[in-house]
Amino acid sequence: MDGLRERLVRQRAGFIEDYDHYVEQARLDLGKLFRIEDYPSKDQLRDRFSIRYRITPVPDADHFIAQLASDDTDRVKRDIERHIEEQLHDAVGDLYRRLAEAVERVSERLGEDGDGKPLVFRDTMISNIRDLVDVVPRLNIFGDQRLARLCEQGKDRIASVEPDSLRPSGTFDPVARARVKRDADDLMEQFAGYFTSPVREVA
């Protein structure tokens, strides 16, 4: 983690050092569409690209040491175990939500507008999925098999597709767009089965 943080600090420093050049290049590329307010200050960038982490032990009910009556000890131990289980469930649930929200955005953007024309589909729709299917398995420290399967499906069925094939362009593939839309909808149904309420309400 320290190594990754140092790497981010170095790359952030390099990016900020060249930031004025990037903004000026955007001004030339965009012409009248350029708006300086779209670009944060260097200080804002430093705040947005930072890493902080804290290491805390996973508690164990058997580590609870106190002079209690035997009945109280059993009750407190059960409470601690229940609390630990809830924390672990919340941690896994957050991974489900993050992946489900990204898949939902892909599903929505592969729809059509009121005139039957494809909606705008940006590269980030796919790159976000790619980032998540890369990091979620490493964060799935409790080995949730269902989450692992959904992540693998997202990797094979969505992350592997090139964004250009999903929008009107030189490489547009309407068959691929329809297939990815179906796959995203199918994954959404599977994610919905995990939550007690629809994903939209949980997000």
ChimeraX attribute file (.defattr): number of C-alpha atoms within 10 A of each C-alpha:
attribute: neighborCount
match mode: 1-to-1
recipient: residues
	/A:1	9
	/A:2	10
	/A:3	8
	/A:4	10
	/A:5	14
	/A:6	12
	/A:7	12
	/A:8	15
	/A:9	16
	/A:10	11
	/A:11	13
	/A:12	15
	/A:13	15
	/A:14	11
	/A:15	15
	/A:16	16
	/A:17	12
	/A:18	10
	/A:19	16
	/A:20	13
	/A:21	12
	/A:22	13
	/A:23	15
	/A:24	13
	/A:25	12
	/A:26	16
	/A:27	15
	/A:28	12
	/A:29	11
	/A:30	11
	/A:31	10
	/A:32	8
	/A:33	10
	/A:34	15
	/A:35	11
	/A:36	12
	/A:37	7
	/A:38	8
	/A:39	13
	/A:40	10
	/A:41	13
	/A:42	15
	/A:43	9
	/A:44	10
	/A:45	16
	/A:46	13
	/A:47	9
	/A:48	10
	/A:49	11
	/A:50	11
	/A:51	13
	/A:52	7
	/A:53	8
	/A:54	4
	/A:55	5
	/A:56	6
	/A:57	5
	/A:58	9
	/A:59	12
	/A:60	11
	/A:61	17
	/A:62	9
	/A:63	8
	/A:64	12
	/A:65	8
	/A:66	7
	/A:67	8
	/A:68	10
	/A:69	8
	/A:70	9
	/A:71	8
	/A:72	11
	/A:73	15
	/A:74	13
	/A:75	11
	/A:76	15
	/A:77	16
	/A:78	13
	/A:79	13
	/A:80	17
	/A:81	16
	/A:82	13
	/A:83	14
	/A:84	16
	/A:85	12
	/A:86	11
	/A:87	13
	/A:88	14
	/A:89	12
	/A:90	12
	/A:91	15
	/A:92	18
	/A:93	14
	/A:94	12
	/A:95	18
	/A:96	21
	/A:97	19
	/A:98	15
	/A:99	22
	/A:100	26
	/A:101	18
	/A:102	20
	/A:103	26
	/A:104	20
	/A:105	16
	/A:106	23
	/A:107	20
	/A:108	14
	/A:109	18
	/A:110	22
	/A:111	16
	/A:112	12
	/A:113	11
	/A:114	7
	/A:115	6
	/A:116	8
	/A:117	10
	/A:118	17
	/A:119	15
	/A:120	13
	/A:121	19
	/A:122	14
	/A:123	12
	/A:124	13
	/A:125	20
	/A:126	20
	/A:127	17
	/A:128	17
	/A:129	24
	/A:130	19
	/A:131	14
	/A:132	18
	/A:133	21
	/A:134	15
	/A:135	12
	/A:136	18
	/A:137	18
	/A:138	10
	/A:139	12
	/A:140	15
	/A:141	11
	/A:142	12
	/A:143	12
	/A:144	11
	/A:145	10
	/A:146	13
	/A:147	20
	/A:148	15
	/A:149	12
	/A:150	19
	/A:151	25
	/A:152	16
	/A:153	16
	/A:154	23
	/A:155	18
	/A:156	12
	/A:157	17
	/A:158	23
	/A:159	23
	/A:160	13
	/A:161	16
	/A:162	15
	/A:163	19
	/A:164	16
	/A:165	16
	/A:166	26
	/A:167	22
	/A:168	15
	/A:169	9
	/A:170	8
	/A:171	12
	/A:172	15
	/A:173	15
	/A:174	14
	/A:175	11
	/A:176	15
	/A:177	20
	/A:178	14
	/A:179	15
	/A:180	20
	/A:181	22
	/A:182	15
	/A:183	18
	/A:184	25
	/A:185	17
	/A:186	14
	/A:187	21
	/A:188	20
	/A:189	14
	/A:190	14
	/A:191	22
	/A:192	18
	/A:193	12
	/A:194	15
	/A:195	14
	/A:196	9
	/A:197	10
	/A:198	14
	/A:199	19
	/A:200	11
	/A:201	8
	/A:202	11
	/A:203	10
